[in-house]
Amino acid sequence: MSNTADNPLLGVWNLVRWEIAYGDDRPTTFPYGPDATGLIMYTHDGAMSACIARAGRKPLSSASVRSAPEAERLAAFESYFQYAGSYEIQPRDGGQQVVHRVSHSLNANFLGTEQVRRMDFGSDGTLTLSASDVVPGSDVPRHHRLIWKR
């Protein structure tokens, strides 16, 4: 993968919106709020990194995260999402998907996983990465759509 003609993901994308739709007709949710910020980067040599944050995160009261009060550290963890690793583009159902192979993550449960996302490019220059699963502890399907723009 060396140029955008070969790889349309190359470069840095900024988050427009992360929304989750549900199969039981409950309202759409926004995991980090409707004004969340984030970026995802794809390099020519197969590396990727993604981060998403709730807008308006408060700074810690301490110069060091290690000496910050536990409640502040928990709030920082709960308002930020990050993982990185390698990636590969693959064909999928007449379209394409990207497989993120996670080697680093704020959430240790992501380590060693493959995060598979369907890729769709909009005529407005957006990239939509999507995946479906079920709400934990239930059988309610949900569909994640993360919309990115350069």
NORMO-V14579 format. One record per helix or strand. SS is the DSSP state (2 for helix, 1 for strand). FROM is the first residue (numbers start at 0). LEN is the number of residues. Records with the same first field share a line. If there is no record, write none. Layout:
# NORMO-V14579
SS: FROM-LEN  FROM-LEN
This chain:
# NORMO-V14579
1: 10-12  28-1  36-6  46-7  79-13  94-11  113-8  125-9  140-9
2: 64-3  69-9  107-3
